[in-house]
Structure formats: C-alpha cells, structure tokens
Amino acid sequence: MSLPVLTETTVLKKGATAVVAQQRDVADIVRGVIDDIRADGDLAVRHYSAKFDNWSPDSFELAPDRIRAVVAGVPSTVLDDIRTVQASVRDFAQRQRDSLLDFEAEVRPGVFLGQRSLPVDRAGAYVPGGRYPLVASAHMTVVTAKVAGVEHVTACTPPLEGGLPAATIAAMHLAGADQINVLGGVQAVAAMAVGTESIAKVDMLAGPGNAFVAEAKRQLFGEVGIDLFAGPTEILVVADEFADPFVVAVDLLSQAEHGPDSPAVLITTSTELATEVIRLVEAVLPTMPTRDYAEPAWRDHGEVVVVHGSIEDAYRVADTYASEHVQILTREPRVALEVMRNYGALFLGEGTCVSYGDKVIGTNHTLPTRGAARYTGGLWVGKYLKTVTYQEVTDPRVSAELGELCGRASRIETFEGHARSGDVRLAKVRGERLGWDPR
C-alpha cells in the first residue's frame, strides 16, 4: 500500500506481502457452471447444487405455505428483531429514494427536457449462507429493491447444514421477496442471471458472496446489471491518543472474523496506542469462537501504521487505502467528513461501529472493497433505478432552428443521415422541397 510521500509513517505490523495463489482456477470453474446452466437449465442447477451443497430437494423454490410454516417456527424475538432492523433499512432507503426527484424543464420556448428514475423490472438477491448465514443481507438487498419499486425480487440462499435456513427465509419473506429459493453458490447466481425453467431471468443481481459468487457476478455483468464487484470484507480504524485501545482491538477483530482474507488496518497518530492495540488483539483472539477465521485474517492481512503528524495527515493516509469500512475513533470524529473522500462507509465516534452498519443501524452494508471506493459507493436504492431522459419540441420554429444546427453539426462528422433528419424539419417549416426528396 503506497502512502503519501510527505507523510512520515512507521509500520508496526504489516500484512502478507504476497497473495496466496488459488489452488483451483476459480474463473474456469465458474465459467463451466454458467455454460452448463445456460445449456441445460434446471438439470444443471440441480447437478451443481447436489455436487457443491449436497442439496437436491424436489423444488428449490419454497411454496407460500412452506414459507409460512418456516416463519412460524422462528422464535418471536428473532422475528421482532428482523422487523425492527428492516424498518430501519426501509426508512433509510426511502429517504434515499425521496432525494431522487424526477424533473421536467422548458429549457427554451417549446423545448422540454425531462428526467425520470425507473426501477428495473426484476432483481435477483443473493443472501450468503453455509457456515455463517448472513441474515442481514436479506434486509440490504430485498428491502432496498422493494423501496426502489422493483416489481419482482427473486431471492436465493444456500441450505444450512443440510436443512432450511429458517431465520434467513423469514428475513427474505418479511423483506418482501416474491420468490424464495433455497439454492446457493454459482448455480443460484447463474440461474437468476440466465433464467431456467423454474427461475425467471432477472435484470440485476445484488448481494455478497464467496470468491465463486463474486466471480460469477463478474462474468455475468453486462448480461445483467450487478450491484458492485465485491471482495473480502475490510475494516480500517483511524484513532488518536484519545481512543480506547480495547475498543479499537475488539472492533478490528469484529470484521476479521468474516474470513481469513479480511484486512483489518489501524492508522493512528499514537505509537503507545498502536502498541497496546496489537497486544490486546493477540490477547482477545484466543477467546473468539471464530478464531479460525479471525486469526489468519489478522496474521496475514492485519496492518498497524503510525502516522507522525496531525490527525488530518492520518486521514489522508487512510484515504489511500479506500477501505470498505472506515471507523473514526478520535476526539473530533466529524473532522473526517471534511477531509476523507475514499471509503465505502464512515463510522464516526465510539458510539457507533462497523458491526452496527453490518447488522442493525439501517444503512446498506453491501459496500465496495479492494480500493473500489475510489470510484463508487455501495448498494443503495439508486442501484435498482435507471435514470432515463425524454425530450419534446412543441414549437415548429424552434424545431427548424434545431434542424438547421443539427444539419451543420452532423455534416462535420460526415453523418449525412443525421443531417437529413434535421433538414426535413427545417424544410417543412420553410415550405421548401429538398433536392434529395424522391416524392
């Protein structure tokens, strides 16, 4: 990671210097699955579901009565919590939608230009599962799509230990999913993207997943829209000497448990705090039930950088990472809003944390990784909308003026057909006959 030349830093801990090569060629495997599903539809989907997930039910889609039965078996406290979180997600998404205003303007007499935001017709929501079902991803993908106005949302999630992931199914149902399939991995993403006998083709795919799911979305992009290209979850904490090192350590590990390749980075202006955070991380790790993920993540992808300068310098160093989640644990956290530009989401002050964003607070947790925050934000209601324009010229005299201008502009580019479209309108207003008119 390159740092600003004018900022002096000391790296107390650095991650792995090389990326471990994949034992399997993910791209080739994914390409083969997609090709087979494109050719054989449900037959191929069933084959790969049995191969990868040992899951081959009579139907991947859950019928309404089955969904009701599953939801009825979920503890009421879990359902209440799902409804509470989804209400927060829905409220924030609705505020985003309300900020996108359609408009029409008469830019000159008789010339009307307008813009509308139209939802895609069908969206596919992938909700990861397997070892750690990510129930919250149902809120982020399905609720947001519905607030955008998407008419039909197909939701897919893998089986859980050979059975139905009840809480995830409840979350997808309460979020408003129109079709719920217990189907995971590349086979789910490909089925939604290309369409099969039982799963209709969608216009857009959203939701996180493992390396295979991410690669499938990459290969299918263009054939369908996607929310973003996602890699392993990232956290970057910016802290000064006023931060609580225990809070910093706990929050770093909160994201490291996502997977063994999840970066956890601390940027600080305090050497004392940095040293104590490293000590506390090593002390807390053995107590974590998810240590098998968190430990290699910290060992191979954890970084601690001390910035010898102001907190603004630290923010500028943090900006070079363009991290997915940036947590600000400083005396005046809102200064980061003015200085920082490259992040997926910003978490200001000790009262909040990345885990709130992941699970409960209401903002969307599907965010850019691997430096993509330099050019894009995360999943939001606008991702499900198409910004379209329209034009109308009602004054024939103005149309003639535009036609004359269009003729000149088009002939500069030798586009005679374009020019003639303008000529026709100019000639009609002037009552003239064009030399090339065959009538």
QUIURCOR-V342192 format. One record per residue. N is the residue number from 1. PSI is psi in radians with two decimals (999 if undefined). D_LAST is the distance of its C-alpha to the last C-alpha in whole Angstrom. Layout:
n:N psi:PSI d_last:D_LAST
n:N psi:PSI d_last:D_LAST
This chain:
n:1 psi:2.10 d_last:69
n:2 psi:2.45 d_last:69
n:3 psi:2.73 d_last:70
n:4 psi:2.37 d_last:70
n:5 psi:-0.64 d_last:71
n:6 psi:-0.03 d_last:73
n:7 psi:2.08 d_last:74
n:8 psi:2.27 d_last:78
n:9 psi:2.76 d_last:78
n:10 psi:2.17 d_last:81
n:11 psi:1.91 d_last:80
n:12 psi:-0.46 d_last:82
n:13 psi:2.38 d_last:81
n:14 psi:2.71 d_last:78
n:15 psi:-3.02 d_last:76
n:16 psi:2.47 d_last:75
n:17 psi:-0.27 d_last:74
n:18 psi:2.58 d_last:72
n:19 psi:2.26 d_last:70
n:20 psi:2.26 d_last:72
n:21 psi:2.51 d_last:69
n:22 psi:2.39 d_last:68
n:23 psi:-0.50 d_last:70
n:24 psi:2.68 d_last:67
n:25 psi:1.68 d_last:63
n:26 psi:-0.77 d_last:62
n:27 psi:-0.74 d_last:58
n:28 psi:-0.71 d_last:59
n:29 psi:-0.82 d_last:60
n:30 psi:-0.75 d_last:58
n:31 psi:-0.70 d_last:55
n:32 psi:-0.73 d_last:57
n:33 psi:-0.81 d_last:57
n:34 psi:-0.79 d_last:53
n:35 psi:-0.74 d_last:52
n:36 psi:-0.71 d_last:55
n:37 psi:-0.63 d_last:54
n:38 psi:-0.64 d_last:50
n:39 psi:-0.70 d_last:51
n:40 psi:0.00 d_last:53
n:41 psi:-2.31 d_last:53
n:42 psi:-0.57 d_last:56
n:43 psi:-0.77 d_last:58
n:44 psi:-0.68 d_last:58
n:45 psi:-0.80 d_last:58
n:46 psi:-0.68 d_last:62
n:47 psi:-0.83 d_last:63
n:48 psi:-0.52 d_last:63
n:49 psi:-0.73 d_last:64
n:50 psi:-0.66 d_last:67
n:51 psi:-0.82 d_last:67
n:52 psi:-0.59 d_last:67
n:53 psi:0.00 d_last:68
n:54 psi:0.79 d_last:70
n:55 psi:2.00 d_last:68
n:56 psi:1.21 d_last:67
n:57 psi:3.02 d_last:67
n:58 psi:-0.66 d_last:65
n:59 psi:2.34 d_last:63
n:60 psi:-0.49 d_last:62
n:61 psi:2.36 d_last:60
n:62 psi:2.20 d_last:63
n:63 psi:2.74 d_last:62
n:64 psi:-0.72 d_last:63
n:65 psi:-0.58 d_last:66
n:66 psi:-0.71 d_last:67
n:67 psi:-0.80 d_last:66
n:68 psi:-0.70 d_last:68
n:69 psi:-0.72 d_last:71
n:70 psi:-0.83 d_last:71
n:71 psi:-0.68 d_last:70
n:72 psi:-0.45 d_last:73
n:73 psi:-0.08 d_last:75
n:74 psi:2.33 d_last:74
n:75 psi:2.48 d_last:77
n:76 psi:-0.59 d_last:76
n:77 psi:-0.63 d_last:77
n:78 psi:-0.77 d_last:74
n:79 psi:-0.71 d_last:72
n:80 psi:-0.73 d_last:73
n:81 psi:-0.71 d_last:72
n:82 psi:-0.79 d_last:69
n:83 psi:-0.69 d_last:68
n:84 psi:-0.82 d_last:69
n:85 psi:-0.76 d_last:67
n:86 psi:-0.56 d_last:64
n:87 psi:-0.68 d_last:64
n:88 psi:-0.75 d_last:65
n:89 psi:-0.76 d_last:62
n:90 psi:-0.72 d_last:60
n:91 psi:-0.80 d_last:61
n:92 psi:-0.74 d_last:60
n:93 psi:-0.66 d_last:56
n:94 psi:-0.65 d_last:56
n:95 psi:-0.67 d_last:56
n:96 psi:-0.78 d_last:54
n:97 psi:-0.71 d_last:51
n:98 psi:-0.39 d_last:52
n:99 psi:-0.22 d_last:51
n:100 psi:1.76 d_last:48
n:101 psi:2.28 d_last:46
n:102 psi:2.64 d_last:42
n:103 psi:2.75 d_last:41
n:104 psi:2.37 d_last:38
n:105 psi:2.41 d_last:37
n:106 psi:1.68 d_last:35
n:107 psi:-0.37 d_last:35
n:108 psi:2.82 d_last:34
n:109 psi:2.14 d_last:32
n:110 psi:0.05 d_last:30
n:111 psi:1.99 d_last:30
n:112 psi:2.22 d_last:32
n:113 psi:2.44 d_last:33
n:114 psi:2.89 d_last:36
n:115 psi:2.43 d_last:38
n:116 psi:2.66 d_last:39
n:117 psi:1.93 d_last:42
n:118 psi:2.32 d_last:41
n:119 psi:2.66 d_last:44
n:120 psi:2.75 d_last:43
n:121 psi:-0.77 d_last:44
n:122 psi:2.35 d_last:46
n:123 psi:2.58 d_last:49
n:124 psi:2.25 d_last:52
n:125 psi:2.07 d_last:55
n:126 psi:2.15 d_last:58
n:127 psi:1.89 d_last:61
n:128 psi:2.73 d_last:64
n:129 psi:-2.25 d_last:67
n:130 psi:-2.21 d_last:70
n:131 psi:-0.77 d_last:73
n:132 psi:1.66 d_last:72
n:133 psi:2.27 d_last:69
n:134 psi:1.36 d_last:67
n:135 psi:-0.68 d_last:67
n:136 psi:-0.44 d_last:66
n:137 psi:-0.43 d_last:63
n:138 psi:-0.70 d_last:62
n:139 psi:-0.80 d_last:62
n:140 psi:-0.65 d_last:60
n:141 psi:-0.87 d_last:57
n:142 psi:-0.86 d_last:57
n:143 psi:-0.80 d_last:57
n:144 psi:-0.71 d_last:55
n:145 psi:-0.74 d_last:52
n:146 psi:-0.68 d_last:53
n:147 psi:-0.62 d_last:53
n:148 psi:-0.36 d_last:50
n:149 psi:0.25 d_last:48
n:150 psi:2.22 d_last:48
n:151 psi:-0.70 d_last:48
n:152 psi:2.17 d_last:50
n:153 psi:2.10 d_last:52
n:154 psi:2.17 d_last:54
n:155 psi:2.38 d_last:57
n:156 psi:2.45 d_last:59
n:157 psi:2.56 d_last:63
n:158 psi:2.83 d_last:65
n:159 psi:2.80 d_last:68
n:160 psi:1.91 d_last:71
n:161 psi:0.78 d_last:74
n:162 psi:0.15 d_last:73
n:163 psi:-2.94 d_last:72
n:164 psi:2.29 d_last:70
n:165 psi:1.53 d_last:70
n:166 psi:-0.84 d_last:71
n:167 psi:-0.68 d_last:70
n:168 psi:-0.72 d_last:67
n:169 psi:-0.74 d_last:66
n:170 psi:-0.73 d_last:67
n:171 psi:-0.74 d_last:65
n:172 psi:-0.71 d_last:62
n:173 psi:-0.85 d_last:62
n:174 psi:-0.44 d_last:63
n:175 psi:-0.35 d_last:60
n:176 psi:0.30 d_last:58
n:177 psi:2.40 d_last:57
n:178 psi:-0.45 d_last:55
n:179 psi:2.26 d_last:56
n:180 psi:2.14 d_last:59
n:181 psi:2.31 d_last:60
n:182 psi:1.59 d_last:63
n:183 psi:2.29 d_last:62
n:184 psi:3.08 d_last:62
n:185 psi:-2.80 d_last:61
n:186 psi:-0.64 d_last:58
n:187 psi:-0.61 d_last:58
n:188 psi:-0.83 d_last:57
n:189 psi:-0.77 d_last:55
n:190 psi:-0.71 d_last:53
n:191 psi:-0.73 d_last:53
n:192 psi:-0.61 d_last:51
n:193 psi:-0.72 d_last:49
n:194 psi:-0.36 d_last:48
n:195 psi:2.43 d_last:48
n:196 psi:-3.03 d_last:51
n:197 psi:-0.55 d_last:51
n:198 psi:-0.22 d_last:54
n:199 psi:1.99 d_last:52
n:200 psi:2.56 d_last:49
n:201 psi:2.39 d_last:47
n:202 psi:2.95 d_last:47
n:203 psi:-0.39 d_last:44
n:204 psi:2.51 d_last:47
n:205 psi:2.44 d_last:51
n:206 psi:2.68 d_last:54
n:207 psi:2.60 d_last:57
n:208 psi:3.05 d_last:60
n:209 psi:-3.09 d_last:62
n:210 psi:-3.01 d_last:64
n:211 psi:-0.58 d_last:63
n:212 psi:-0.72 d_last:61
n:213 psi:-0.77 d_last:59
n:214 psi:-0.72 d_last:58
n:215 psi:-0.65 d_last:57
n:216 psi:-0.76 d_last:55
n:217 psi:-0.68 d_last:53
n:218 psi:-0.79 d_last:52
n:219 psi:-0.50 d_last:51
n:220 psi:-0.18 d_last:49
n:221 psi:2.30 d_last:47
n:222 psi:-0.83 d_last:44
n:223 psi:-0.65 d_last:43
n:224 psi:2.83 d_last:45
n:225 psi:2.77 d_last:46
n:226 psi:2.83 d_last:49
n:227 psi:-0.91 d_last:52
n:228 psi:2.89 d_last:53
n:229 psi:2.13 d_last:55
n:230 psi:2.44 d_last:59
n:231 psi:-2.80 d_last:62
n:232 psi:2.56 d_last:65
n:233 psi:2.47 d_last:66
n:234 psi:2.56 d_last:68
n:235 psi:2.43 d_last:70
n:236 psi:2.18 d_last:71
n:237 psi:2.26 d_last:74
n:238 psi:2.13 d_last:74
n:239 psi:2.60 d_last:78
n:240 psi:-2.96 d_last:80
n:241 psi:-0.22 d_last:84
n:242 psi:-0.13 d_last:84
n:243 psi:2.66 d_last:82
n:244 psi:2.00 d_last:84
n:245 psi:-0.49 d_last:84
n:246 psi:-0.75 d_last:85
n:247 psi:-0.76 d_last:82
n:248 psi:-0.82 d_last:80
n:249 psi:-0.81 d_last:81
n:250 psi:-0.73 d_last:81
n:251 psi:-0.64 d_last:77
n:252 psi:-0.77 d_last:76
n:253 psi:-0.40 d_last:78
n:254 psi:-0.56 d_last:76
n:255 psi:-0.47 d_last:73
n:256 psi:-0.47 d_last:74
n:257 psi:-0.14 d_last:75
n:258 psi:-0.60 d_last:71
n:259 psi:2.81 d_last:72
n:260 psi:-0.15 d_last:74
n:261 psi:0.38 d_last:71
n:262 psi:2.02 d_last:70
n:263 psi:2.44 d_last:71
n:264 psi:1.99 d_last:73
n:265 psi:2.39 d_last:74
n:266 psi:2.20 d_last:76
n:267 psi:2.13 d_last:75
n:268 psi:2.71 d_last:78
n:269 psi:0.05 d_last:80
n:270 psi:2.01 d_last:83
n:271 psi:-0.68 d_last:85
n:272 psi:-0.80 d_last:88
n:273 psi:-0.76 d_last:85
n:274 psi:-0.79 d_last:83
n:275 psi:-0.72 d_last:87
n:276 psi:-0.64 d_last:88
n:277 psi:-0.77 d_last:84
n:278 psi:-0.77 d_last:85
n:279 psi:-0.77 d_last:88
n:280 psi:-0.65 d_last:87
n:281 psi:-0.81 d_last:84
n:282 psi:-0.51 d_last:87
n:283 psi:-0.61 d_last:89
n:284 psi:-0.58 d_last:86
n:285 psi:-0.80 d_last:85
n:286 psi:-0.33 d_last:87
n:287 psi:-0.07 d_last:87
n:288 psi:2.22 d_last:84
n:289 psi:-0.41 d_last:83
n:290 psi:0.49 d_last:80
n:291 psi:-0.56 d_last:81
n:292 psi:-0.40 d_last:80
n:293 psi:-0.84 d_last:77
n:294 psi:-0.66 d_last:78
n:295 psi:-0.89 d_last:80
n:296 psi:-0.52 d_last:78
n:297 psi:-0.81 d_last:75
n:298 psi:-0.71 d_last:78
n:299 psi:-0.81 d_last:80
n:300 psi:-0.40 d_last:77
n:301 psi:0.12 d_last:74
n:302 psi:2.44 d_last:76
n:303 psi:2.52 d_last:76
n:304 psi:2.09 d_last:78
n:305 psi:2.21 d_last:78
n:306 psi:2.20 d_last:80
n:307 psi:2.14 d_last:78
n:308 psi:1.40 d_last:80
n:309 psi:-2.75 d_last:79
n:310 psi:2.96 d_last:77
n:311 psi:-0.54 d_last:76
n:312 psi:-0.65 d_last:72
n:313 psi:-0.70 d_last:73
n:314 psi:-0.72 d_last:73
n:315 psi:-0.68 d_last:70
n:316 psi:-0.65 d_last:68
n:317 psi:-0.77 d_last:70
n:318 psi:-0.63 d_last:69
n:319 psi:-0.49 d_last:65
n:320 psi:-0.36 d_last:65
n:321 psi:-0.47 d_last:66
n:322 psi:0.94 d_last:63
n:323 psi:2.74 d_last:65
n:324 psi:-0.98 d_last:64
n:325 psi:2.20 d_last:66
n:326 psi:2.06 d_last:68
n:327 psi:2.24 d_last:71
n:328 psi:1.90 d_last:73
n:329 psi:1.32 d_last:77
n:330 psi:2.99 d_last:78
n:331 psi:-0.63 d_last:79
n:332 psi:1.37 d_last:76
n:333 psi:-0.50 d_last:73
n:334 psi:-0.19 d_last:70
n:335 psi:-0.56 d_last:71
n:336 psi:-0.55 d_last:69
n:337 psi:-0.54 d_last:66
n:338 psi:-0.47 d_last:65
n:339 psi:-0.73 d_last:66
n:340 psi:2.59 d_last:65
n:341 psi:-0.40 d_last:61
n:342 psi:1.69 d_last:61
n:343 psi:2.70 d_last:62
n:344 psi:-0.79 d_last:61
n:345 psi:2.54 d_last:63
n:346 psi:2.35 d_last:66
n:347 psi:1.96 d_last:69
n:348 psi:2.06 d_last:71
n:349 psi:2.86 d_last:75
n:350 psi:-0.40 d_last:78
n:351 psi:-0.24 d_last:77
n:352 psi:3.00 d_last:74
n:353 psi:2.88 d_last:73
n:354 psi:-0.61 d_last:70
n:355 psi:-0.59 d_last:72
n:356 psi:-0.78 d_last:71
n:357 psi:-0.65 d_last:67
n:358 psi:-0.66 d_last:67
n:359 psi:-0.63 d_last:69
n:360 psi:-0.34 d_last:69
n:361 psi:-0.49 d_last:68
n:362 psi:-0.43 d_last:64
n:363 psi:2.78 d_last:62
n:364 psi:2.40 d_last:60
n:365 psi:0.02 d_last:62
n:366 psi:1.83 d_last:60
n:367 psi:2.80 d_last:59
n:368 psi:2.49 d_last:58
n:369 psi:3.09 d_last:61
n:370 psi:0.69 d_last:62
n:371 psi:-0.01 d_last:60
n:372 psi:-0.28 d_last:57
n:373 psi:-0.16 d_last:58
n:374 psi:-0.43 d_last:57
n:375 psi:-0.08 d_last:53
n:376 psi:2.72 d_last:53
n:377 psi:-2.90 d_last:55
n:378 psi:-2.90 d_last:56
n:379 psi:2.30 d_last:55
n:380 psi:3.06 d_last:54
n:381 psi:-0.55 d_last:52
n:382 psi:-0.37 d_last:49
n:383 psi:-0.46 d_last:49
n:384 psi:0.05 d_last:48
n:385 psi:2.54 d_last:45
n:386 psi:2.16 d_last:41
n:387 psi:1.94 d_last:40
n:388 psi:2.73 d_last:36
n:389 psi:2.82 d_last:34
n:390 psi:2.78 d_last:31
n:391 psi:2.55 d_last:29
n:392 psi:2.25 d_last:27
n:393 psi:2.00 d_last:26
n:394 psi:-0.23 d_last:26
n:395 psi:1.96 d_last:26
n:396 psi:-0.59 d_last:22
n:397 psi:-0.69 d_last:24
n:398 psi:-0.66 d_last:25
n:399 psi:-0.66 d_last:22
n:400 psi:-0.72 d_last:21
n:401 psi:-0.76 d_last:24
n:402 psi:-0.65 d_last:24
n:403 psi:-0.71 d_last:20
n:404 psi:-0.75 d_last:22
n:405 psi:-0.73 d_last:25
n:406 psi:-0.69 d_last:23
n:407 psi:-0.82 d_last:21
n:408 psi:-0.80 d_last:24
n:409 psi:-0.67 d_last:26
n:410 psi:-0.64 d_last:24
n:411 psi:-0.40 d_last:24
n:412 psi:-0.62 d_last:27
n:413 psi:0.13 d_last:27
n:414 psi:0.59 d_last:24
n:415 psi:1.41 d_last:22
n:416 psi:-0.62 d_last:19
n:417 psi:-0.74 d_last:17
n:418 psi:-0.77 d_last:20
n:419 psi:-0.70 d_last:19
n:420 psi:-0.52 d_last:15
n:421 psi:-0.69 d_last:16
n:422 psi:-0.69 d_last:18
n:423 psi:-0.74 d_last:15
n:424 psi:-0.79 d_last:13
n:425 psi:-0.64 d_last:16
n:426 psi:-0.76 d_last:17
n:427 psi:-0.67 d_last:14
n:428 psi:-0.73 d_last:14
n:429 psi:-0.66 d_last:18
n:430 psi:-0.19 d_last:17
n:431 psi:0.55 d_last:15
n:432 psi:2.79 d_last:13
n:433 psi:2.29 d_last:10
n:434 psi:2.50 d_last:10
n:435 psi:-0.49 d_last:10
n:436 psi:0.10 d_last:9
n:437 psi:2.03 d_last:6
n:438 psi:-0.06 d_last:4
n:439 psi:999 d_last:0
